[in-house]
């Protein structure tokens, strides 16, 4: 495979880059403030993205999306990821959920939820993590759903349900099977409209001072029809892993865009600012920041492309995804941290986007599985090869 941006992808990548740098990034202060002005501005951005053929590029074509292959989408998503608002403005925020529904939804579920998702007429949310429980071990999840008279009755509490306050529905992972069932066959996914009685948003959980729509939700005798089950009963673990695997690499794609932006800001600052009689770019300690950041970004990018290439070829790429989720999240944190250091006191203010980016980057080492879980599971998969008398041959995998 070649690591160059393919000629067929370059025009759309360049168009997305221009859209991000010329329209989305300048709009960030208004979008971050929220309210009616932000909603109107976002609607304008979405309208322009549709008009310019940049809408929902990663969604399958049969769903009304751009139909980009997975590997091609890396090149686009890495520039779309320059801003936290990129995927919302360009219609790819719902991609994980639309792919999940595309595979498992019934005809009625597809009509009600899938089409509107791709067109951004509704927002989805996903509920797996629970307060008070180590959700990196999902076999401990305590939320239950009991089938009573043709309805699922859901009881429990979830949090980090992203944007539940604006979502039309939540896909809830619940324990549906009796005691004694294998924990990996005990859970199911159920679609719950957010206006269902008993579905109560307790709070928007602040994350490092950011109000990002990470909602805590109480399920108090929530009743939905039996046909709201998504996929086979007891299939929740499989669906969750199929959703989270691509989701993790989507994160890594966007991490690359964020890192590129921080790197640009750092290098520009080193040319614009002088100290002790010379520009910052002549100071060797700061040149070390450039070298380390370049090396980490490039290594993460190549690992991400390799993982995407394997997924495109039909491989689950579990080792590659586990590695890149850890490496890319750490890389992003490091690069932004160096950019803040180069900006000095200004880097600590909201006069640059770095402070907001830094907090999001730190959360990236926990969301979709903490570093420690990915390190352990990846190492175990590699060591299993040696335990069975084989070697891990990098060039052949």
C-alpha positions, 0 to 999 in steps of 0.5 A: 500500500502507498501512504500518499493521499490517493489522487482520487481522494485529494480533491475532496480532502482539499475541499474538506480542509478548506471548509474546516479552516475557512469556515468551521474553525473561525466559527468555533467561539460561537458554536462553543457558546451554544444558543440560537446563534450557534444553532443557526450557524451550524445549520448554515454550515450543514447546508453549505456542506451538502451543497458542496458535496461534502456531506456524510462522506463516510456513510455508505452510499446506499444510505445517502452518504458519500460512500468513501472506502474506510482507508480513503476516509482516513485521509478525509477524517484527519482534516475534518478532525481539526475541530471538534465541530467538524463531524457535526458540521459535515454530517459524520457525527452519526456514523458509528450509529448508522453503521450499527443500525445498517447491520442490525436494525429491522425494517421498521427501525431502519425507517424510523431511525436510520434514514433520519440519522444520515440526514442529521434530522435526528441525533443518536446516543449510546448508553453503556457506561454506568456510574459506580461500576468499572465499565472497562469490564462491561460484564459488571454492568447492572442495568437490566431489561425484563420482558413483561407483556410484550414490553422491555422494562428497563431499570438502571442508570447510565452516564457518559451518554453523549448528547442525550439531551438532544438525541431522539433515542438512545441505544441502551446496553442492558442485562436481559438474560437470567443468572447462570448465562455466560456474561458475554451472552447476557446483554442485549441492545435496546432502542429507547426513544428519549421521550419515553416515560421514566427516561430522565436526564439527571445531569450533564456531567462536566468533563474537565470543566467542559459541558460536552453533553455527557449525560447521566440518565436514570431509567426508572421503569422505562417501557418500550415495545419488544420489537425495539430490541436491536439485533438478536437477544443476548448479542449486545457484546458483539454489537458493542465491539463491532461499534467500538472497533471502528469508533476507536479508529475514527477517534484516531483519525480525528486525533491526527487532525487535532495534532496537525492543528496544534503542530501548525500553531506551535511552529507558527508561534516559534517564528512569530515570537522572539525572546532573549534577542532571537526568534523561538525557532532558533532555540534548541530546546524548542526545536526538540518539541518540533522533532518529537511532535513530528515523529509522534504524529507521523508514527501515529498516522502510519499506524492509523493507515495500516489499521484502516488498510486491514479493515478495508481488506476484511480483517478485524484489526484488533491488535492494530486498533488497540495499539493505535488507540493508545499511541494516538491518544498519547501523541495528541496529548503530548503534541498539544502540551508542547504547543501550550508550552511554546505559547507560554502564558497565552497557551493557558488562556482561551485566546487560542483553541489549545486549552479546549483541545488539551482537555478533550485530548486528555479525555481521549485516553479514557473514552472508548476504553482506557489505555491500560485495557488496550495495552493488556488486551493487545499484549495478550493477543500477541503473546498468544501467538508465541504460546502456540508456537508461532512468532509475530511477523510484522511484515505479514500481518 
